[in-house]
Amino acid sequence: MPFPGGLWWLLCCRQGFTLLRRDYGEADREADGEAEEEEVSFELRAQGDQGSLEVSLSQPTCSSSGSERSLLVAEEMRSLIVEKGPGPVEDDPDALVKGWLQREVRGGVKTHWIRPRKYWFVLTPDSLDYYSSNEKGARRLGSLVLTSLCSVLWPDKQTYKETGYWSVTVFGRKHCYRLYTEHLNEAVHWVCAVQKVIDSKAPVQTPTQLLMRDVEEHCGSPEVLEQIYRCNPILRYTSSPLYAPLLPFPYGSLDQSAPGPRSYTTLRDEAVKLFNSLQQLELERDPVPLMQGVLQTCLDLPPLVDEIYCQLVKQTTEPPAPGGQGDLHYWQLLTCMSCTFLPSPPVLRFLRFHLDRTESRFPASEMAKYACFIREALGKTKGRECVPSLEEILVLMRRQEMICTVHCPGAPACSVAISSHTTAEEVARELVSRLGLSQSPNLFALYEQSRRREQPVGSATLLADVLTRFENLAGEEREQDPPCRLCFKHYGFLDTDNVPRDSLEFALLFEQAHEMVLRGYVPTSEETLQTLAALRLQSLNSDFSTHAPFPRLEELFPPHVLHARLPPPRRRPPTKCRGARLRAGLLAGGLWGQALAKQRAERDQRLRGRLREEGASTMAAIVEKWKLLQGMGRPEAMAAYVALVREWPGFGSTLFDVDLRASPVGAGPQRLWLGIGAKAVSLYKPGEPEPLDSFCYGRISSFGASDSSTFRLSVEDRDLLFETSQVDEIAQLLNTYLASAGTRRPPLPQEPAASPPASDPATLPQELCPAAGPWQHRPPVGSFHS
């Protein structure tokens, strides 16, 4: 007859979980002080269908000799299975799989010249045993108890190449069996059988999990809750180290390798290490780096998120000095966790109860303020790509917002207050409203700008993650490199003809047109480029003056035009004779090589001198044209600049450098510009003003990413494959133009009122391409979806 609920709970609280006191250093030590406490381990397994629980605890023992310690390790968890006496091994009715396997020598590494010993292994529904032989009365040499936390590794081909054996590795609580066989099918058979036994076991539940459930069930009874916390020190603060995780983790090191230079051990070991790091927070004067390290570990090992939440709840429950420096450090880390990771539903419910309990016990305290902040953050957190930056952690410790600086070309930089949950789309909308651009038909977005590249920030991207990337890049770049920054710019040009000249948007348009000129994305004559540079000077400094500040030439004129004037380097034809190549290599390594290096240095010096001369002559021509603009105001100079750039038919399109290949097995790729505009997609040969081909959206049947570096564009009956590193940016811009086109025109009468399923084709508004049929967007598998 099962115990009633209340009696069972009282029995567990008073007799079962109180045994965990020793695990957290609350038991009495031996008087002589030399006794050593063994590691505490526990396993609770569900038994039967009545919901009863069997508690198996290996209690700490005080041993004064090494023999007793080794005896305890050798007999680990023997009580969980029935002891088998000597008998006919071949006739064991519980055996699932049995056979000869070789086991790695204890403490050694399997190599070609060390041959492991062969044993008779027997797999039962409860354990993996091995015997000295398969004869009757053979002695059992060892046993590994199988629970739901055990794990098994599949045979490794690399090990087979090195040793000639297929390996089977089984991880237990303390032991690891590394077994070997010469036959792959035999190894696979053992792995499948062991995994089947592991999968058949009931999930292991730790005392912390059971107590979390009890707290949730009795949350309305204050007396019962106080009894739970008083009788179970595992729920309360401790200054002693943790010997086992609070939550169950699989044994072994399966799928726990984090990308990058960081290396980790098993999840169980990392959980214990993290608790030691948490305890260091109490005495740290500058806890920010340690907090960031804990957050980074949780990002690399997501299963540890719930464990850290439970550890922080434990350390903030009944601390010795509530509201002290050490206690507040725990609350500050809990605040950073709540803005970075979302725990699982059971842990989230337990965390919310802990926050309510703290607020009710310590009203108007710093702890209550942190609890209120954490509760609000948990309602907004959806996951992060990066851990908070050092600046963000400092701000979260004060429960404040960050100040983000966004640079606007042609306008002063804007300071925006953001939180850990603010997205790029929210900031872009705020800037659109603040700068008076709400009535503009064009699209705006935030951009990540660095010395190497510029890319738009996704609308759903958290700006806190972007700032963390900037902080990481700042430590990698050289001192002379400009820092990364956020910029607010045009993203899509839907109407560039009706932008008022005296508006801020026209200043943004002017600056973006100048960036296109400097990057060489406006194919025009060199004479026009010099005129554009003179107009740029007039807009910056007004009329010519010898005292006016002169920007560098590369800030006025495309640098690639000057480099194109230099003579190309002469290339020697490759020597066909092997002996000639060998002699050339020997000469290059001796005195002849030093002479060649000197010649190359002299040639480079001459090229730099020639480049300076070309730059000086170009700057002189620009200044002469600047003098002719006497009396032209800044607005007129900007309008004339934009008018010259707008003469190129591709103005308003976003250009991407791509390599076109007609088919996957075609000829070599051809370098082109892919222009994405509001009404068409065009292909340009670099430097040519007229497009090679142009496709209105009605001719495009589908588009998407074939792989991470290949963009596919299906135009009527042919597929165009582009090799580029900006696959996502191209697809996102196409989807944005299509979405904006759909919002500018109501649905056609034949379209249903509701949104069609993802598999149904969408219809393009006829105003974009009147002569073409309906545009059908069928993204392939792996394509980018907006």
N, C-alpha and C positions, 0 to 999 in steps of 0.2 A: 504494500500500500504506500503510495508516494506521500511525502510530507506535504502538509499544507504550505501555501506560499509564504506566509509570515514566519512559520516555524523554520522552514528551510533557510530563509534569508538570515534569521537570527543565528542559526547553527553555523552557517558559513562565515558570518561576520565574526563570531566569537571564537570559532575553532579553526576554520580553514584559512582565511586570509590573514589572520594575525601571525601566522607562521612566516609571513613575508617581512616581518620586522627586521630580521637579521639581514635581509637583502639590502636594507637601506641603513644599516649601521646603528640600529636602535637596540640591539641586544647587548647584554652585559658581556664584557670581555673577561678572559681568564685573569686571575689575580697576578700571575707572574708576568703577564704582558708579552710572552713569547709565543703564545699559541697562534696559529695561522688559520684564518677562516677560509673554508672551501667556497668555491663559486656556487651560488644558489641557482638552481634551474627548476623549472616547473613546466608541467604540461597538463592541461585540462582537456579532456576529450569527451564528446557527447556519446552516451551509451544508451542503446535501446530507443524505443519510441515514446517513452513516458517523460522524456525531458530531464531525467535524472542526470547528475554529473558525477564523474569519478575524478577526484583530485589526486594527482600523483606529484609529490614534492620530494626532491632530494634535499634534505635539510642540511644546513652548514654543520660541518663536523670539525672538531679541533683535533688535529693530529700532530704528533711530535716527531714522527719518523716518516721517511720517504716511502717505506714499504706500504704503510696504510694508505697514503695518498695514491700510489699506483694501483692498489687493490680497488679503491673506489672508482678510478677511471676505467679499469678493466671490466668492472661489473656495472657499467652505467645502464640504468633503466632496465635491468633484467626483470624487475617486478612487473613490467607491462606485458610480458608474455609468459606463457606456461613453461616452466623449466622442463626440458626434455632429457630424460635419462638415456643411458646406453641402450640401443636397440637396433633393429634392422633398418639401416638408412635407406636401402633400396625400396622398402615397403612402406615408407612414411605416407599416410593417407592425406596429410595436409600439404604435401609438396606440390607446388604449381609448376616449377621448372627446376631441373637438377642437371648437373653435368660438371665436367672438369674445366676449371678456369685457372689461369695463372694470376697470382696476386703480386703486386709490387713489393719489393723488399722493404721492411719497415725502416724509415729514415733515409732511404736511398733513392736514387733517380734511375729510372729504367734506361739502360744504354745497351749498346751492342754486346759488350763483354760481360754484363751482369744479367744472368738469366733468372727471372722470378721463379718462385716455387709454385708448384701446381697443387691445388686443393680441390676437394669435392664441395661444390656449392649447391645449396638447396634454398629455393625461394618459397616461402610460405605466405599465407595471407597476412602475417604479422611482422615478419622479419626476413632478413637475408643472412643465412647461417653458412659457415664453412667448416668442414671436417678434415681430419687427416687423411681419410680414405673413404671409399664407398662400401667398406665391408661392415658386417654386423658387429656392433659394439664399438664402432669408431668414435674417437673422442672429438667432441665439438670444440673447436679452437677459438671461435669468436662468433658474435652475432650483432647485427645492426638492425635496430628496431625501425620499422618504416611507419611514418606518420604523414599527414598531409603537408608537413613542412619540408619533408625530404625532397631531393631533386636528383635527377640523373642526366648525365651528358651523353649525347649521341657519339658514335665513333668518329674520330678525327682523322681525316685523310693525311694531314701533315704528320701526325704521330706514326701512321702506318708507313709513310715514306722514310721516316728516320729510323724506325725500329723493326719494321716488318710485322707488327702486331696491330690489331684493331683494339682500341681501348674502350672500356665501359667504366665510367666514373659515377659512383653513388655517394651522395653527400648525406651524412647523418648529423645528429646534434653536435657531437664532438669528433666523430671519426669520419674518415673518407676512404671508401674502398675503391682502389684503382685496379681494375681487372683487365686482363688481356687475353685475346684469342687470335688464332691465325686465320679464322674464317669470318668474313663480313656478315654472312647470313646468321651465324650463331650470335655475333655481337648484337645485331639488330633485334634478334629474338629475345635476348636477355633485357635489352633496353625497353622494348615494348611491354614485356611482362612486368618489370619493376615499375614502370610508369603506370600501368594499369592498377597495380596494388596501391600505389600512392594516391591515384585518383579516387579509389574506392573508400579511402579513409575520410572520416568526418572532419570538418574544418576544426583546427585547434583554436581555442579561445583562451586568452590570458585573463588573469584576475582583473586587470584594468578594464577589459572589455565587458566582463560580467558586472563589474561595479558601475560602469557607465550606464548599463541597462537598468540596474537597480536604482540609480539616481534618477533616471528618467521616469521610472515607474512610480517613485515615491516623492516626486517633486512637490506635490501638494501637502506633504506631511513634514513639517519642520523638525519634529522630534525624531522621526525615523532618519531623516537626512543627517542630523547631527550625530546620531548613533553610527551611521555608516562612516562618516568622516573620522569619528573618534576611534573606531575599532579597526580602521584600515589605513595604516600609515602610507600605503602605496599611493594614496590620493593626496598626500600632504607634502609640504616642503621638506627637503632633506639636504643636509650638508655632506652626506656620505656619497661616495661614487655609486654609480649604477652598474650592476653586473650583468643585467639582461634587459632587452628592450621591453617597453611597456606593451607593445603590440606584436603580434606574431609575424615573423619574417622567414622566408624559406632559407634552409641551410645551403651553403655553397655560394658560388659567385656567378650565378647565371644572369646574363644580360645586365650587368652592373658596371660595365666599362663606359665611362663618360668620354665624350669627344674632347679633343684638345690635349693639353699637356697634363691635365689632372689625372691621377690614378687613385682608385678606391679599392677597398677590400670588400668583404661581404657586407650585406645590408645590416646584419646584426652587429657586426663590429663597428660600422659607421654610426649606428644609432647610439652605441655606448660612447664613442668618441665625441659625438655631438653633445651629449649630456655633460661630459667633462668641459667642453667649450662653454656651455651655458653657465656652468659654475664659475668659470673664470670671469664672466661678465660682472660679477658682484664686486670685484676689486679693481676692475679696469678703469683707469682715468679717462682713456679715450676708447670707448667701446665700439666706435663706428667700424673700423676695419674688421674686428671680430664678428660683428653683426653681418657685415657684407659677406664674410666667408661662410657663415652658417647659411645665409640665403642662397649663396652660389651652390653649396652642396645640395640643398633641397631642389634647386633647379636642375642640377645634373642627375640627381637620383629622386625622381618624383615619389616613389613609395615612402620616402622618409618624411613627407610633408605632414601626414597625420601623426607620426611619431613625435615630431618637434612640437606640434600643437599640444599633444598630450603632456609632453615634458614641461612646456611652459605653463600650462594650466596647473600642473602639479607644483611647480616652484612658486607660483603666485597664490597658492592656497595655504592660508595660515602661516605666513613667513614669520621669522623671529622678530623682524622690525618692519611692520607694514608701513609703506610709504617712504622707507629709507632708500639710500642710493642704490644698493644692490637690488632691492625689490623693484624700483622704477626702471632699472636697466632691463629686467625681464619684461615689464610692461611695454617698454619701448620696442624691444625686439618683437613682441607679440603684435604691436602696431604695424611694424614693417611686414611681418608675415601676412597680416590681414589685407594689406594693400598689394600683395604679390601672389599669394596662393589661396585657393579656395579648398578647404578640407572636405572630406567625404561627408555624406549626410549624418551618420551617427556621431562623428567627431564634431561636426558643426552644431548639432543639437546640444551636445555636452558643453561646447565652448559658449554657446549663447546662455545656457543655464549658469555657467561660471561667471559670465559678465553680469547677469542679473543679480546673482548672489553677492558679488563684490559691490555693486552699486547700492544694494539694500543694507549691507553691513558697514560700508564706509561712504555714506552720502557726502557730497560736496568735497571729496578728497581728490588728490591727483589720480589715484587709482580709478575712481569712479569716472573721472573725465576721460582717461584712456579707454575705459570700458565702453563709454558712450561713443567715442570716436571709432573704436574697433567695430562696434555693431553697425554703424553706418557704412564703414568701408566694406564689410563683408557683403552688404547688399549691392555693391557696385563692382566688386572684383570679378574678373572673368579669366584671369590668367595673363602672364607676362612673358615676353620673349627674352627679356634681360632682367637681372636683379636691379634693385634701386641703386642709383649712383650714390657716391659719398655725400653729395650735396642734398640729394633727396632724403637720405637717411637722417641727416641733421635736421631737415625741415619736419620730417615725420616725428622725430623725437620731441619737437615743440608743438606738434599738432597744428601745423600751419600749411599754407600753400606755397608753391614755388613760383618764382618770377622767371618767365621765359621771354627771351628777347628774340623778336622776329624782325629781320631786315627787309625793308621794302625798297626796291630800286627806284630812285627818283623821289623818295620821301623819307622822312626820319624813321628810325627804327621804333618799333612798337613793343611795349612791355605788356605781357599778358600773364595774369595769374592763373596757374594750372594746378591740378591735383594729380595724384597717381592714376586717376581714371579718365583724365581728359584726352580726347582723341584729336587727331589732326583736323577732322571735319568740323568739330566744334570750334576750334581756334580759327579756322578759315572763315566760318560763318560770322564769328565775332569781329574779325578784321574787315570783312565785307561790310558789315553794318557800321563799324566805327569809321571806316574810310569813305563812307557814302557811295558804295558801289552796288547797292541793293537793286537799282534799276537797270544795271548793265546786263545785256543778254549773254555776255561772255562768261566763261568759267574760270575760277581761280582755285589755287591750291598752294599748299606748303611744299617747299623743296629742301632737300638736304644738299648743301653746297660745300664742296671741299676742293682742294687743289686738283685732285685727279678727275672727279666727275661730279655731275649734278643729276639728281633723280627725284621724282615726285614722291612725297610721303603718302602712303595709302590712307584713305579716308578713315578706316577703322584702326589705324596704328596709334598706339599710345605714345604721346609725346615724351613721357617719362622714359620709355625705352629708347627713343631717339637720343635723348640727352645722355643716357648711359653709354650708348655707342660713341657719342662725341667724347665722353670722358675716357673711354678705352682707347680711342684713336689718338687722343692728345698725348698719351704716354708712348705711343709708337712712332709718331711722326717726328721729323727733325724740327729744330728750333726755328729755322727760317721759313718753314711751311706755314701758310696762314691757317688759323684754326677753323674747324668745321662750324657751320652756322646754319640757321633756318632762314629761308627767304620766302616771301609772299609774292607770287607772280601769277601771270596768266597761265592757265592750263589748257583751255580750249578756246579757239577763236571762232565764234559763231557770226560776229558782225564787227568788222574793223573799220568800216567806212563811215559809220555814224557816231564815232566816239568824239565828244566835244573836245576841242583843242585846249580849253582852259580847265579841263578836269584832271583829277589825279590819275584817272585811268589812262589818259593820254600820256602822262609822264611814265607810267608803267609800261605802256606800249612802246614808247620811245626807247626806254632802257632795254627792253627785251629785243627790239629790232637791232640795237647796237651790239648786243651779245651775239646775235646771229651773224652779224657782219664780221666780228672778230674771230668767230669760229670757222669762218669760210663757208657758211651755209647760205650766202647770198651771192650767186654767180653773176658777176658784172665786170666791167672793164676796170683797169687800174686807175684810169682817169676819174671814174665815178667814185672809186674807193677813196681817192685823195680828196675829192669834194666832200664826201661824207665825213672824213676826218676833220676837214676845215669847219663844217657845220657843227661837229661835236665840240670843237674848241670854242666856237662862237656861243654855243649854248652854255658852256661852262664858265668862260671868262669874259663874255661880251666882246667888245671891240679889241683889236690887236694892241698889245702893249708889251714893251720889252721887260716890264716888271711883272707881267702876268705869270702865274705858275704854269709850267709846262708839264703835262703828264708824260709818262714814258711812251715811246713810240708804239709798243705792243698794246697799249691801252687805247690807241687811236686807229691803228692800221693792222690788218691781218698779218701776223708774222709769217704765215706760210707763203705769202706772195714774195717776200724778200728772199726766203730760202730757195724759192723756185728760180731766182735769177742766178744763183751760184752754179758753176759748172758741175755736172755729176762726177763722182769719183770714178777714175779709170779702173776697170777690173781686168786683171790678167786672166787669159784663158787657162783653164785647169790643165795641168800636165797629165798626159795620158800614160807616159812610161812610168812604171813602178820605180825604176832606178832614179829617174829624175825627181820624183816626189820624195824619195828617201834622201837624195842629196840636198834638196831644198829644205827638208826638215832639219838635217844636220847643220846646214849653214845658218838657218834661223836661230839655232840655239847657241851659236858662237858669236864671233865678232860681227859677222854679216847681219845677225839679228839685231845687234845694237845699232848698226847703221840704218837698218830698216825702221827701227823705232824712232830714230832721230829724224828720218825723212818724214815719217807720219806726223811727228810733232810739228815740224816746220810747215807741212802742208795744212795742218789744222790752224796754225797761227795765221797763215796767209788767208785761209777762208774766213777766219774771224775778222781780219782786217778788211777783207772785201765786203763782209756783211756790215761792218761799221760804216764803210763808205756808202753802200747802198742805202743804209738807214739815214745817213746824214743828207743825202740827196733827196730822199723821199720826204724827210721832215722839212727841207727847204721848200719843196714844191707845195707841201701842205700849208706852210706859213704864207706863201705867196697867195694862195687861194683864200686863206683866212683874211688877209688884208683887203681883199675885194668885197668882203661881207660887212664892211664898215656901215654902222647904223642899223643893222638887223637886230631885232630884239630876240630874247630867248625863246618866246613862244613861236615866233616865225622860223627861227633856226630849227627848232624841234619839228615843226610841221613840214619844213622842206626836207629834212632828213627822212622822216617817215614816208613822205611822198616818193622820194627816190627809191627807197627800199620796196615800196608797194608796187613799183613798176615790174618787179619780178612776179610772174604769174603764180609762183608757189608760195608767196607771202601768206602767212596765216597757217601754214601747215607745220607740223612738228616733224623734223627730219631725224631719221635713225640711220646709222651706218650699218649696212647689212651686206652679206655675201650671198648672191643668188646662185642657186644650182637648179637646173631644170628638172632633174630627177635624182633619186638617191644614188644612181650609178652613172650619172652624167659626167660631162667634162668638168674642168676645174671651175671653181666658183668665180663669179664676177662681182667686183666691189661696186655697190650702188648706194644711192640714197632712197630710203623708203619714206615718202611723205604722207602723213596721215592728216587729212583735212576734214572740214565739217561736211563736205559734199562728195569727196572722192578720195581714193588712194592712188598715189602716183609713184612712178619709178623714175629716178633721175640718174644720169651719169654724173659723177662728181665734177663740179665746175661748169656743167652745161645748163643754160637757162631753161631750155625746153625739155619737157619730160619725154622719156622713151615710150611710156605707155601710161594710161590713166584709166582707172576703173571706178565708175560710180557704184554706190552700194547696191544698186539693183542688179549688178552683174556678179556680185560676190555671193556665192552659195553657202560658204562656211569658212570659218577660220579657227585657229587654235594652236596649241603647242604640241608639236610632235614629240619633243623631248625638251630638256632644260635649256638647250641652246639652238633649237630649230623651231621656227614659226612657219606654219602652213597657211597659205591663203588659196582657197579654191575659187577660181574665176571661171564661171561657165563650165567648160569641158576640160579644163587643165588645172593642175596643182602647181603652185609656186612655193618653193621651199627656200627660206631665208635663214642663214646661219647668223646669229646675233646673240649677244649677252643680255639683251633687253627684251626678252620674250614677254615677260609679264607686263612691262610698261606699254608695249605695243598693243597687246590684247586689252589692257585696261583702258587705254585711250580710245580704241575702237568701240568698246562697250559704252564708254561715256558719251561719245558722239551719238551713238544709236539711242541711248536712253534719253538724251536731251532732245533729239529729233522727235521721239515719241511723245514727250511732254509738251512740245510746241504745237502739236496737231492732235485733235481729238480722234478717237478710234473710228475707223471706217464703219459704215453701216453693217457690212457683212460680218464684222468681228463680234464675238460674244462680249458681253459686258464684263464678265469675270476674266481674270488673268488666265491665259491658256497654260496647259501643262508644259513642263520643261521640254518635252519631246516634240511638241507641236511647233510648226514654223511661225515666226513672227513676221508681220507685214511692215515693210518700210513705207513711210509716208511718201506719196507720189511726188511731192514738191521737190524732193532731193534729186530725183532722176525721172522726169516725166516720161521719157521714151522707153524706159526699161520696165520689165515685169516686177512682180513683188520680190523683195529680198527675203531669203530664207536663211535663218541662222541656225545651223545644226552643229554645235560644238562637238568635236570628237572627244573620245575618252582622253582625259588629261589636259583638256583645254582650259583656258582661264575663264572663270565665270565671275561676273560682277556681283 
